[in-house]
Amino acid sequence: MLSQLLVSFATLPDPRCPGRTRHRLLDMLVIAVCAVMAGAETWVDIAHYGQLKQPWLATFLALPSGIPSHDTFRRVFSLLDPQQVEQCFRQWMASTAPPLPREVVAIDGKTVRRSFDRGRAQGPLHVVSAFATEQGLSLGQVAVTGKGQELAAIPVLISNLHLANTIVTLDALGCQQAIARQLVAQQADYILALKGNQGRYYRAVKSYCQTACCQRWAEYPADYDAFDHRHGRRVRRRAWVLPLGQELVGLRAWPGLRSIIVVETIRQVQYQPGTRAEWRYYLTSCLDAPAVLIQAIRRHWAIENSLHWVLDVVFREDEARSRDRVATRSFAVLRKLAFNLLQQGKHQPGSLRTRRRNAGWNDDYMSQLLTCVRENCRMAVL
């Protein structure tokens, strides 16, 4: 894993003047990744970790001038081309843990809330990520300024990922014909949430589906019907996979579109009277069984629960008060690198927070995570 990381980042251009550098760029990268895995949250933390762990780091790094200072870390990472850093990260993931066949790849954005700078009239950084839901790994990211730029970042991210034979899920913002066309061109299937931002399409689908599901039961029985009782809630989920009827002739222009998915969720909360019903609609190019499609829709939330929540709570990303835009983007990649490496130990007892502490306290455990080779030949079972 470490060797693949070094190979992937070996092409990262060094912005410093040749012949006037004291520290190797790859050494600084490895120190930073190890430090973030061990709990570092700032450049000062990274330099301090390197000083404390210098004897161990010297066993596999050159360290010609020892450990860089925190100012050197900050300055060098602020000079790096953030797009090149993100591209190297995507190359590393493509070589070590490509998506499994029919794996659900969820794409969504997250704002690094405290990365704004009022003095420069600079809004917070917004990072669009792709998450392999079964492997629990971040496949790549593209950072933009503000949530309003998320739509422009999605095609860039998709174009740099290997998505053949996967199911890509996107929320309503990504429900665009251009994105569907791009996914089909990359031999991926899609499930796109359809909401009010697609005005006439949404109204047509809503009318057609509710007529089919509520008034034509004999012709369109539910393809999926299951109950779930946990966390003080009883939930019934019913789903229909409907063909494109004559009422939806306008949707035939969508690339690869094969059917409409309708999900009805009926919730009853313990100790509260009554029930609440919610209808959701999706466009899909998939030919999988209805149960597989429902599972894929539910797995989309893994990017929120298993990635964004972890970055906020375990890595404290929203508390990071970095005003330098380039350094903020680079640190966001470091967190994803650390997250993916820590995921190599998820089969062992303990939470990710515990594994992070163990990585900082136990050099043997850190070495194990860095050298772990992930088995990627396992087939997805959905």
C-alpha positions in Angstrom: 0.0 0.0 0.0 2.8 2.4 0.9 4.8 1.5 -2.2 1.7 2.1 -4.4 1.2 5.5 -2.6 4.8 6.5 -3.4 4.5 5.4 -7.0 1.2 7.3 -7.5 2.6 10.5 -6.0 6.0 10.3 -7.6 4.6 12.2 -10.6 3.5 15.1 -8.3 5.5 18.2 -9.5 7.8 19.7 -6.8 7.1 23.5 -6.9 10.4 24.3 -5.1 13.6 25.5 -6.8 15.8 22.5 -7.8 19.0 22.2 -5.9 17.8 24.5 -3.1 15.7 21.9 -1.1 16.6 20.2 2.1 13.7 17.8 2.4 12.4 15.3 -0.2 8.7 15.9 -1.2 7.8 12.3 -0.8 9.3 12.2 2.7 7.1 15.1 3.7 4.1 13.5 2.2 4.6 10.2 4.1 5.2 12.0 7.3 2.1 14.1 6.9 -0.1 11.1 6.0 1.2 9.1 9.0 0.7 12.1 11.3 -2.9 12.6 10.2 -3.5 8.9 10.7 -2.2 9.3 14.2 -4.4 12.3 15.0 -2.6 15.4 13.7 -5.0 18.2 12.8 -2.6 21.1 12.0 0.8 21.6 10.4 2.3 22.1 13.9 0.9 18.7 14.9 2.5 17.1 11.8 5.9 18.5 12.5 5.7 17.5 16.2 4.7 13.9 15.2 7.7 13.7 12.9 10.1 14.9 15.6 8.7 12.3 18.1 8.7 9.5 15.5 12.0 10.4 13.7 13.9 7.2 14.7 11.0 5.0 13.3 10.5 7.2 10.2 14.2 7.0 9.5 13.9 3.2 9.0 12.1 3.7 5.6 12.5 7.4 4.7 15.7 9.1 3.6 15.3 12.3 5.8 18.5 13.9 4.5 17.9 17.0 6.8 15.8 15.5 9.5 12.2 16.5 10.1 10.9 19.7 8.4 9.5 22.5 10.6 5.8 23.2 10.6 6.4 26.3 8.6 8.1 24.2 5.9 5.2 21.8 5.8 2.7 24.6 5.5 4.7 26.4 2.9 5.4 23.4 0.7 1.8 22.1 0.8 0.6 25.6 0.0 2.7 25.6 -3.2 1.5 22.3 -4.5 -1.0 22.2 -7.4 -4.2 21.0 -5.7 -5.5 19.5 -8.9 -2.4 17.5 -9.3 -2.6 16.3 -5.6 -6.2 15.2 -6.1 -5.3 13.5 -9.4 -2.5 11.5 -7.6 -4.9 10.5 -4.9 -7.4 9.2 -7.6 -4.5 7.3 -9.3 -3.5 5.7 -6.0 -7.1 4.5 -5.3 -7.5 3.2 -8.9 -4.3 1.1 -8.5 -5.0 -0.3 -5.0 -8.8 -0.5 -4.6 -10.8 -0.1 -7.8 -14.6 -0.4 -7.4 -15.9 -4.0 -7.3 -18.3 -5.2 -10.0 -21.8 -3.8 -9.4 -20.5 -1.8 -6.4 -22.5 1.2 -5.5 -20.4 4.4 -5.9 -22.1 7.3 -4.1 -21.1 10.9 -5.2 -21.9 13.9 -3.0 -20.4 17.1 -1.7 -19.4 18.4 1.7 -18.5 21.9 2.9 -15.4 22.4 5.0 -17.3 24.9 7.1 -14.5 26.9 8.8 -12.3 27.3 5.7 -13.8 30.7 4.8 -12.0 34.0 5.0 -14.1 37.1 5.4 -11.1 39.4 4.9 -10.5 38.0 1.4 -14.3 37.6 0.7 -13.5 33.9 0.4 -16.3 31.4 1.0 -15.8 28.0 2.5 -14.2 25.1 0.5 -16.7 22.6 -0.9 -15.4 19.1 -1.7 -17.2 16.6 -4.0 -16.3 13.0 -3.2 -16.9 9.6 -4.7 -17.3 6.8 -2.1 -17.2 3.0 -2.7 -19.9 1.9 -0.4 -19.1 -1.7 0.0 -15.3 -1.3 0.5 -15.9 1.8 2.6 -13.2 3.8 0.7 -13.0 7.3 -0.8 -12.2 6.9 -4.5 -11.5 10.6 -5.2 -12.4 14.2 -4.7 -12.6 17.5 -6.5 -12.7 20.7 -4.5 -14.5 23.9 -5.5 -15.3 27.2 -4.0 -18.8 27.0 -2.5 -21.7 24.6 -2.9 -22.9 26.5 -5.9 -20.0 25.0 -7.9 -20.8 21.4 -7.0 -22.6 20.7 -10.3 -19.6 21.7 -12.3 -17.3 19.5 -10.2 -19.3 16.3 -10.6 -18.4 15.7 -14.3 -14.8 16.4 -13.6 -14.7 13.8 -10.8 -16.6 11.2 -12.9 -14.2 11.6 -15.8 -11.2 10.8 -13.6 -12.7 7.6 -12.1 -12.9 4.0 -13.4 -16.6 3.3 -13.1 -17.3 0.5 -15.6 -19.8 -2.0 -14.3 -20.7 0.0 -11.2 -23.9 1.7 -10.0 -23.4 5.4 -9.5 -25.9 7.2 -7.2 -26.4 10.9 -7.1 -28.8 13.2 -5.4 -31.2 15.6 -7.1 -28.4 18.1 -8.0 -26.7 15.5 -10.2 -29.9 14.5 -11.9 -28.8 15.9 -15.3 -28.9 14.6 -18.8 -25.2 15.5 -19.4 -24.1 13.5 -16.3 -26.3 10.5 -17.3 -24.7 10.6 -20.8 -21.2 10.7 -19.3 -21.9 7.7 -17.0 -23.3 5.7 -19.9 -20.2 6.5 -22.0 -18.0 5.2 -19.1 -20.0 2.0 -19.1 -21.5 2.7 -15.6 -25.2 2.4 -14.6 -26.9 5.2 -12.6 -29.6 5.9 -10.1 -30.5 9.6 -10.0 -32.8 11.1 -7.5 -35.6 13.1 -9.2 -36.9 16.1 -7.4 -38.4 19.5 -8.0 -35.3 21.0 -9.7 -36.3 19.0 -12.7 -39.7 20.7 -12.9 -41.7 19.3 -15.8 -40.0 15.9 -15.6 -40.7 15.7 -11.9 -44.3 16.6 -12.2 -44.8 14.1 -15.1 -43.1 11.2 -13.2 -45.0 12.0 -10.0 -48.3 12.0 -11.7 -47.6 8.8 -13.7 -46.1 6.9 -10.8 -48.8 7.7 -8.3 -51.5 6.7 -10.8 -49.7 3.5 -11.5 -49.0 2.6 -7.9 -52.2 3.8 -6.3 -54.9 3.3 -8.9 -53.6 0.3 -11.0 -52.6 -2.2 -8.4 -53.4 -5.2 -10.5 -51.2 -4.0 -13.3 -48.4 -2.7 -11.1 -48.0 -4.6 -7.9 -45.1 -3.6 -5.6 -41.8 -5.1 -6.7 -40.4 -4.8 -3.2 -42.1 -4.8 0.2 -40.2 -5.0 3.4 -40.5 -4.0 7.1 -37.7 -2.7 9.3 -38.0 -2.2 13.0 -35.0 -0.6 14.8 -34.1 2.5 16.7 -37.6 2.9 18.0 -39.1 3.2 14.5 -41.1 0.8 12.4 -40.6 1.4 8.7 -42.3 -0.2 5.7 -40.7 0.3 2.4 -42.5 -0.5 -0.9 -40.9 0.0 -4.3 -42.0 -0.2 -7.9 -39.8 -0.4 -10.9 -42.0 1.0 -13.6 -41.4 1.1 -17.4 -41.4 4.3 -19.4 -45.1 4.7 -20.3 -46.6 6.8 -23.0 -47.1 9.6 -20.4 -43.3 9.9 -20.1 -42.4 10.2 -23.7 -40.3 13.3 -22.9 -38.0 11.2 -20.7 -36.9 9.0 -23.6 -34.3 11.6 -24.4 -32.4 10.7 -21.2 -29.3 8.6 -22.2 -29.6 5.0 -21.1 -32.8 5.5 -19.1 -34.6 2.2 -18.7 -37.1 2.6 -15.9 -38.5 4.7 -13.0 -38.0 3.7 -9.4 -40.7 4.7 -7.0 -40.1 4.3 -3.2 -42.9 4.7 -0.6 -41.6 4.9 2.9 -44.1 4.7 5.8 -42.7 5.4 9.2 -44.2 5.0 12.7 -42.1 6.4 15.5 -42.4 4.7 18.9 -44.6 6.6 21.4 -45.8 9.0 18.7 -49.3 8.8 17.2 -50.0 8.2 13.6 -47.7 7.4 10.6 -45.9 9.5 8.0 -45.6 8.5 4.4 -43.0 9.8 1.9 -42.7 9.2 -1.8 -39.4 9.4 -3.7 -38.6 9.0 -7.4 -35.5 7.9 -9.2 -34.3 7.6 -12.8 -32.2 4.5 -13.5 -30.4 2.7 -16.3 -30.1 -0.5 -14.2 -31.6 -3.8 -15.2 -30.9 -5.3 -11.7 -33.6 -6.9 -9.5 -35.8 -4.5 -7.6 -34.2 -5.6 -4.2 -30.8 -4.7 -5.6 -32.0 -1.3 -6.7 -33.5 -0.5 -3.3 -30.3 -1.6 -1.6 -28.3 0.7 -3.9 -30.6 3.6 -3.0 -30.2 3.0 0.7 -26.4 2.6 0.3 -26.1 6.1 -1.1 -26.4 7.4 2.5 -23.1 5.6 3.3 -21.3 8.6 1.9 -22.9 10.7 4.6 -22.7 8.2 7.5 -19.4 6.5 6.8 -17.4 9.3 5.2 -18.7 12.8 5.8 -19.7 12.0 9.4 -16.3 10.4 10.1 -14.4 13.4 8.6 -16.4 15.8 10.8 -16.4 13.8 14.1 -13.2 11.7 14.0 -11.0 14.0 11.9 -12.6 17.2 13.0 -12.6 18.6 9.5 -15.2 21.2 10.2 -13.0 22.6 13.0 -10.0 23.1 10.8 -9.4 26.9 10.6 -7.2 27.1 7.6 -7.5 30.2 5.4 -5.0 29.3 2.7 -7.1 27.7 0.0 -4.4 25.5 -1.5 -3.3 24.2 1.8 -6.9 23.5 2.8 -7.4 21.4 -0.3 -4.1 19.5 0.3 -5.1 18.8 3.9 -8.5 17.5 2.7 -6.6 15.0 0.6 -4.4 14.0 3.5 -7.5 13.3 5.6 -8.9 11.1 2.8 -5.5 9.3 2.5 -5.4 8.7 6.2 -9.1 7.6 6.2 -8.5 5.0 3.5 -5.3 3.6 5.1 -7.1 3.3 8.5 -9.9 1.4 6.7 -7.4 -1.4 6.0 -7.8 -2.3 9.7 -11.6 -2.2 9.9 -11.8 -6.0 10.2 -10.1 -5.7 13.6 -11.9 -4.9 16.9 -12.4 -1.2 17.7 -13.8 1.9 16.0 -11.9 4.0 13.5 -11.2 6.5 16.4 -9.5 3.6 18.3 -7.5 2.5 15.2 -6.4 6.1 14.8 -5.1 6.2 18.4 -3.4 2.8 18.0 -1.7 4.0 14.8 -0.2 6.9 16.8 0.8 4.8 19.8 2.0 1.6 18.1 4.6 1.8 15.4 4.1 -1.8 14.4 0.4 -1.2 13.9 1.1 1.8 11.8 3.5 -0.2 9.7 0.9 -2.9 9.3 -1.6 -0.3 7.9 1.0 1.2 5.6 2.0 -2.2 4.1 -1.4 -3.8 4.0 -2.5 -5.1 0.6 -6.1 -5.1 0.0 -7.9 -8.0 -1.7 -9.9 -6.5 -4.6 -10.9 -9.7 -6.4 -13.9 -10.3 -4.1 -17.2 -10.0 -5.9 -19.9 -7.7 -4.7 -22.9 -9.4 -3.2 -25.8 -7.0 -3.0 
